[in-house]
Amino acid sequence: MARFRERLFQYRSYTPIPFLIATVIFADPTLVSVLVGGTVAALGELLRFWGVAYAGPLTRVTGGVGAPELIVSGPFAYVRNPLYVGNIILYVGIGIVSNALMPWLVIAALFYFSLQYVLIVMLEEEFLVAHFAGAYSAYAKAVPRFIPRVTAYVPLEPKSQTPDWRRALRSERRTLQAIIATAVLIFVRGAWS
């Protein structure tokens, strides 16, 4: 199981491809699906962008799990895995925009990506416990994995962690390109059918 989780982590950037292809092939967008789904997708990407501003480009590594420091600020003060939560919200939004096989494709995406991220998070948490022991344990007790808490977590020994918005924009460039390309393909397919 550990090897499988490592592979999921390593290839997590590619696992959405079948879902995105399905959203294009079966696209049947409407004005309502575009407005609702676009709003949901934008919220997911904003959460990702906020998280990357704090975590930096290390969120893109594929070789293995690692972290030079424990990030507990920004969205990480509310939920331990804001990038994965943002991804799920983003995929749901894209599914709604596409209106493809509604609601089954969105339900399948929710199930699949939730399972994938639970397995990846288990692997990441093993690393975090090993490298940040007490600090991570206190953080994990106070901050939920996937459902955000209402108030921000404040560690016993606060560190100054500030967002780098420029670095986040550079890091998210590929994600933004993929979102735009998928949206264009969905609209072309919708207009063609």
C-alpha positions in Angstrom: 0.0 0.0 0.0 2.9 2.4 0.8 4.3 1.9 -2.8 0.8 2.7 -4.2 0.5 5.9 -2.2 4.0 6.9 -3.3 3.0 6.4 -7.0 -0.2 8.4 -6.4 1.9 11.2 -4.9 4.4 11.1 -7.8 1.7 11.2 -10.5 -0.9 13.3 -8.8 -0.5 16.0 -11.5 -1.6 13.5 -14.2 -4.5 11.8 -12.4 -7.0 14.5 -13.4 -6.4 13.9 -17.1 -9.1 11.2 -17.7 -11.6 13.4 -15.8 -10.8 16.4 -17.8 -11.0 14.5 -21.1 -14.5 13.2 -20.0 -15.6 16.8 -19.2 -14.6 17.8 -22.8 -15.9 14.7 -24.7 -19.3 14.8 -22.9 -19.6 18.6 -22.6 -23.0 20.1 -22.8 -22.6 23.5 -21.1 -25.5 25.8 -20.4 -25.4 29.4 -19.2 -26.3 28.3 -15.7 -23.7 25.5 -15.6 -21.0 27.9 -16.8 -22.0 30.6 -14.2 -22.3 28.2 -11.2 -19.4 25.9 -12.2 -17.2 28.8 -13.1 -17.8 30.3 -9.6 -17.1 27.0 -7.9 -13.9 26.4 -10.0 -12.7 30.0 -9.3 -13.2 29.4 -5.5 -11.2 26.2 -5.7 -8.4 27.9 -7.6 -8.4 30.9 -5.2 -7.9 28.5 -2.3 -5.1 26.8 -4.2 -3.5 30.1 -5.0 -3.7 31.2 -1.4 -2.1 28.0 -0.2 0.7 28.1 -2.8 1.5 31.7 -1.7 2.3 30.3 1.7 3.7 26.8 0.8 5.7 27.9 -2.2 6.6 25.9 -5.3 7.5 22.9 -3.3 3.9 21.9 -3.7 4.9 20.8 -7.2 7.5 18.3 -6.3 7.0 14.8 -7.7 10.1 12.9 -6.6 9.0 12.3 -3.0 7.3 13.9 0.0 9.3 16.6 1.6 9.0 20.0 3.4 11.7 22.3 4.7 9.3 23.7 7.4 5.8 23.1 8.8 3.4 25.7 7.2 0.6 26.6 9.6 -0.3 30.1 8.3 -2.7 31.4 5.7 -5.2 28.7 4.6 -3.1 26.1 6.5 -4.3 27.7 9.7 -7.9 26.5 8.8 -7.3 23.2 7.1 -4.2 21.0 6.8 -4.6 20.3 3.1 -5.9 23.4 1.4 -4.4 22.6 -1.9 -6.1 19.2 -2.1 -9.4 20.7 -0.9 -8.9 23.5 -3.5 -8.3 20.8 -6.2 -11.5 18.9 -5.3 -13.5 22.2 -5.4 -11.9 23.1 -8.7 -12.7 19.7 -10.3 -16.3 19.9 -9.1 -16.5 23.3 -10.7 -15.1 22.2 -14.0 -17.5 19.2 -14.0 -20.4 21.6 -13.4 -19.2 24.0 -16.1 -19.1 21.1 -18.6 -22.5 19.8 -17.5 -21.1 16.4 -18.7 -23.1 13.3 -17.6 -24.5 15.4 -14.8 -24.4 14.6 -11.9 -22.6 11.3 -12.3 -19.2 12.7 -13.5 -19.1 15.2 -10.6 -20.0 12.4 -8.1 -17.3 10.1 -9.6 -14.7 12.9 -9.4 -15.6 13.7 -5.8 -15.3 10.0 -4.9 -12.1 9.4 -6.8 -10.2 12.5 -5.9 -11.3 12.3 -2.2 -9.9 8.7 -2.1 -6.7 9.7 -3.9 -6.0 12.6 -1.6 -6.8 10.6 1.6 -4.1 8.1 0.5 -1.6 10.8 -0.4 -2.2 12.7 2.8 -1.6 9.5 4.8 1.9 9.3 3.1 2.6 13.0 3.7 1.5 12.8 7.3 4.0 10.0 8.0 6.8 12.4 6.8 5.4 15.3 8.8 5.2 13.3 12.0 8.8 12.0 11.5 10.2 15.5 10.7 8.1 17.9 12.8 7.1 15.6 15.7 5.5 17.7 18.5 4.8 20.7 16.4 2.9 18.6 13.8 1.1 16.6 16.4 -0.2 19.8 18.1 -1.2 21.2 14.7 -2.9 18.0 13.6 -4.9 17.9 16.8 -6.2 21.4 16.3 -6.6 21.7 12.5 -8.8 19.3 10.4 -7.5 17.5 7.4 -10.2 18.4 4.9 -13.1 20.3 6.5 -11.9 23.8 7.5 -12.2 25.1 11.1 -13.9 28.4 11.7 -11.1 30.3 13.4 -7.4 30.4 12.5 -5.0 28.1 14.3 -2.3 29.9 16.4 0.7 27.7 17.3 2.2 27.8 20.7 5.4 29.2 19.2 4.2 31.3 16.2 6.6 31.8 13.3 6.4 34.6 10.8 5.2 33.0 7.6 4.2 35.5 4.9 2.7 34.9 1.5 4.6 35.4 -1.7 2.0 36.2 -4.2 4.4 36.6 -7.2 5.9 33.2 -6.5 2.4 31.7 -6.2 1.4 33.1 -9.6 4.6 31.7 -11.2 3.9 28.3 -9.5 0.2 28.3 -10.5 0.9 29.2 -14.1 0.5 25.6 -15.3 -2.7 25.1 -13.4 -4.2 28.3 -14.8 -3.1 27.3 -18.3 -4.8 23.9 -17.8 -8.0 25.5 -16.5 -8.2 27.9 -19.5 -7.4 25.2 -22.0 -10.1 22.9 -20.5 -12.6 25.7 -20.5 -11.9 26.6 -24.1 -12.2 22.9 -25.1 -15.5 22.6 -23.2 -16.9 25.7 -24.9 -15.8 24.5 -28.4 -17.2 21.0 -27.8 -20.5 22.6 -26.5 -20.8 24.9 -29.5 -20.0 22.0 -31.9 -22.6 19.6 -30.5 
